[in-house]
Amino acid sequence: MAFAAVRSDQGSMAEINITPLVDVMLVLLVIFMVTAPLLDHRMDLTLPRDTSRPPRPPVIVALEVAPGDVFRLAGQPVAPARLQALLESQLRDQPGLVLKLAVHPDADYQSATTAMAAANRAGVANISLD
């Protein structure tokens, strides 16, 4: 029961040499086996506990800009010249102040930029555009 290795009537049969593939795989296996223990860098740390109170929700103050240079801070009409001073006093009383700026669609662009510039000069860091 011997098998013939040569086929004379059908031509030669192509074979894939897998020896280089096995060599590469064995080298990679050895590399991973050597480097895997080195990848474990653990440090014993004592982390501080969070003992602080939960943060208070921010105070939201509404500033409305209406057509005709009309400003309303918390529902009260304000002159454009006094807007910065009122915002500074609000910020002094409530340091985490969030200014909610609502601009009417018919208001001038200059009025909206005046309100934002006054808030910036007053030191308001959080402005929410509505």
QUIFENHU-V289547 format. One line per field, one symbol per residue. ss: DSSP state (a for helix, b for strand, c for the rest). phi: phi as a letter, one per 20 degrees, with the letter a starting at -180 (. if undefined). A space follows every 50 residues. Layout:
ss: ???
phi: ???
This chain:
ss: ccccccccccccccccccaaaaaaaaaaaaaaaaaaaaaccccccccccc cccccccccbbbbbbbcccbbbbccbbbccccaaaaaaaaaaaccccbbb bbbcccccaaaaaaaaaaaaaacccbbbbc
phi: .edeeddeednedeceeeffffffffffffffffefffeeddcecdefee dfffffffeddecdddfnlddcdlnefcfgfefffffffffffcfefdee eddffeffffffffffffffffnfedcded
